[in-house]
Amino acid sequence: MWRLANHVRQYAWGSTTEIPRLLGIEPNGQPQAELWLGAHPSAPSTIASGGTEPIGLDAMIASDPVTTLGTEVARSFNKRLPFLLKFLAVAQPLSLQAHPDKERAQAGFAAEEAAGIPIDAPHRNYRDPNHKPELVMALGEFEALCGFRSPAASAADLAGLTTPLAQALHADLTAADPSAALRSAMTRLLTLPADQRAPLVTETAEELAERATAPSRHLRAVLDLAERYPGDPGAIAALLLNHVVLSPGQALFLPAGNVHAYLHGVAVEVMATSDNVLRAGLTTKHVDPEELLKVLDYSMLPIPYVEPVVRDGLIEYRPDIDDFALIVAEPREKAVWLPEGPAIALVVEGAVELHAPSGGNLALARGESAFLSARTGPVLASGQGRIIIATVAQQPAATTADHHDHTTRWSSVHPTLDPVNPR
């Protein structure tokens, strides 16, 4: 078990208070958007061990991938940690965006490498050859846009508007084939002529606001985006998406091609280790409408909630993806078994103590975190707190016999611990 030091990313949309509150430090007045926990090469967590100089988690894994990741994970994910855990503090809307699947990411990365585009170039789309599916779990009320809603519902919101853009979009959205309707409307919005874009969008947003006598929360979000980003087609595109308000503990899974934007709130997010983002708008960063339109999934699907499973004292979120799972542990009266490594554990409430098979302990307060290697073995968490754990989805599940065996072996090392046993 290694204690981690993690990077804070200071993006303009971040809260000035939430990450400092988590870490127990004074705010500096700057927006702090994301706390990264993992081995992503652009901002790897670091480890200090045995009085040595801190080493990046990515370098630690590269030096001995089998010990840190385990044989199977090292083989399956090319000797790299396949997930990245983030604490998100969203004070203002993020860009409207989507992520590529693995095949398109590999092709796009190879093409940009061959073209000699620097990895850190602002106009680069593909910074690595990996996909970036994501799971986000709310820690408080969390507002987002996620995936395409029924085109008929979007058409109803535009019905009766007189601006040329609104009428053209209404015609697009009333096509017989829902996927074709969504593709036509999104393509129209993202390919508006540059010299007409701002006036067309602005007049449509103004008429929407004038007609909205009792706007829904979704429409209020659209109008807020139009006010924050005048003339940006992404604000009108938001009308085509599902508006979601997550309660604490609710989660969404965002696969490749799912267009989305986070609007407000605090959450944790686990994703495949990648930084490939294709943006539709609502940002000052690079936007590539042509590439984004190729990546989007125009299916009209239910909101992709992830229903947790409660098992062995843990709350588990396991979408249909190999790269990651998200686990919540809340040791109270009894210690709980954490999933075996490789895993990253972040304490978001209270304080806990992690107990290794060797008898070693690691105390973690709110905002502190640890990396559990594959060789750590079964770890017990005790105390009064809440731990978020990111791990690999395909780790073999421990059996009842495994847990009883762990408990028996542990009794001589940690005789005061009373762990939860599986049903």
Beta strands, then each sheet from edge to edge (+ up, - down):
strand 1: 2-5
strand 2: 7-9
strand 3: 34-37
strand 4: 46-47
strand 5: 55-56
strand 6: 83-90
strand 7: 96-98
strand 8: 134-138
strand 9: 142-148
strand 10: 241-246
strand 11: 251-254
strand 12: 260-272
strand 13: 278-281
strand 14: 309-311
strand 15: 314-317
strand 16: 325-329
strand 17: 336-338
strand 18: 343-355
strand 19: 361-365
strand 20: 369-372
strand 21: 379-391
sheet 1: 5+ 4- 1+ 20- 18+ 19-
sheet 2: 5+ 4- 1+ 20- 18+ 21- 16+ 15- 14+
sheet 3: 5+ 4- 1+ 20- 18+ 21- 17+
sheet 4: 2+ 3- 6+ 12- 8+ 11-
sheet 5: 2+ 3- 6+ 12- 9+ 10-
sheet 6: 7+ 13-
end
